[in-house]
C-alpha cells in the first residue's frame, strides 16, 4: 500500500479507488530484480484481491525446452511466472487481454499494464486505466486499490489534437490491413503525449475491424505516450467530434500526410529485396481468432516455401478456440508453427533461426521495434503479403494499391 500511496502522490491523486481487475505486465523476466520482487511478495503471503490476468511472459511455458531456449533463462522465467500464479493471478499469458472473456466493459475502472493493451482498453473498450508500470500493477492487484488519476477521470480523456483524414486519396474498396498500422504510427507521432481524435474515416467509407484497431493502437503506442485515442464514429466515447472535445479548448489540427505514410512504409521495409524472406512473424500483439481464421483462408490450397519459416504467436485461450475450429491443424499442415505464452518482443534465437536475415511481419509495432531487438532486416505488409512471401520466399517491393493511389493524390496537378 505504501507503493500505491507514493505513486498517488506523484500523480497528484486526491484519493484511491477500487478497481475491478488487473492485468500484470511484471511477469516478464527482465533480470534478477524482477524475480526477487515477485518471490518476496509471495513469501510475505501475497494474494491478489481482484481478478488478475497475466501478460505474455518471456517463454512458451509448455514448450521452451523443446524450442531450445537456454535452460538458465528458461528456469528463471518459469519461476517468475509461477510466483504470480501462486499469488492468484490467472495464467492467461497474453499481451491481448481484451481478447479474453474477462475483458472489461465501457466505464469499468481497471488497472492494466502493457502499452497496447492499455490503449485498446481505454480507446476501443471504453474501460478506464492508466499505463500501470511493472511492480505497481501487482501492488494494485494485491490491494484492489489504485490512484484516481489520469485516464481514470473523465475530464482527462478528452482529445486535444484532431487528426483529419482527407476525403480524397483512398477508397474503402482498395484499403487493406496494412493501412491501419501506418495510420496509427502517423497519429502517434503527431500526438506525442496528447490524446488524438481521428476524423474522416467515415467520409472515406472506412470501418476498421477490431483487429484493425488492435494494429492501429499497437503502432500508435510505440511512438506516443498517450493512454488512448478516439476515432469519430468508431470508438465508444466518440460518436461525434464534439463528444470528445473540451468546449473551452481549441483542438490542435493536423491533416494526414500521405507522404509521411509512404516514408513509414519505406522505413518498415528497409531490408534489401535481393535477400528474400527467411521468417514470417505474425502475432504482435497476439493474433485473434478472427485473424487466424483469415490466415487459414489465405493459406488454403497453397504451399509454403521450404526455406521460409512462419511463426504465429497467440494466447492460450485463442489457441484453444482455433484448435477446436480445426484452424491450428490446417495451418500446421501448411507449415505454420504456433507459440503461446510469449510474444515477439521477447523472442530471440534459437526461435528466430540464426540463419534468418530478413523477417516479414504485418505488425507496425514489430516493424518499429524488431530491427533493434533482433538485429535483422525487416519487411512489412498486409497479412496477404506475408502469406505471399511465405509461399514465394521472395519480396514484392511494390507499395499497396491504396498507398500508391494516395501518393498520386498528393502530387500537385
C-alpha angles and dihedrals in degrees: 000000000000088000091053093047091050091050090047089056092050090050093047089239114168095201146006124247140195120262124203098215145358133217109204120213096174091083088086111100109241099160142307093304093061091055095042092052094051095044090048090056090046091049090053089057097258116180126174115252097202134034106289128192126194130234124229111294132214096267143030092258095207099042110025094113092051089049091058097246114167106270095225093052092042094052097049091045090052091047091053093051091046092053091059092045090051089053087059103266116143113245095235091139096192135129088207104062089158086076091063125095087241093063112137124248133230111300097015114139107226139159112228134171126198115077099238092046093050092050092047093046093052098037107034103023097035092228118142124242139133120222098278111206125220114287094017087069094060091042088059091045091054093051105026088225130113139173114271097232144109115009091005088076118071096220090058092058097068121112124252100181128050118210108197119202108207119238092233127058105059140037127210090235093067103034115109131186093276089075098071100055090050091047090048091051091051094047092048092048091051096042096048099171098346125099109249131207117205117210131179103049089104091054090055091050093247120149110178118214124226089264091050089053091047090054092044093049095046092052090044092053093054092066105023131064092203115118096220150006135210129219115196112244092005114062117061100244094048110063084143135011090247092058092068099034123094108234092222098047130069116224119240104239127219124176117216109259110211090195089061089055088050089053091050089050090054092047092050090049099052098131114102115261090224092068096062121205125301102175134024111207119199129172112054098160097022116281119257125225089253092054092049089050090051091048091052090053092050092050097045112119093004133110125229118230109254093229095053125082120207117200126182123192121201141149122274093248093054092043089054093051092046090050092051089051091053092243097117093053092047093050094044089056088054088052104262118145117210124211123187133189096029134066138214095262087067101036119105136149134354091030086050100055115245090230093054112112101165128043122193119204141168091212120102088196093056093041086057099044101025102080091055094042097047108022088230133124116255140215124190132199147125122305089258090053090051091053090048090053091048090054100041102031087220138098128247102212095193119113115241116270095251092055093046090052092046093050091050089054089056093058111100113244 
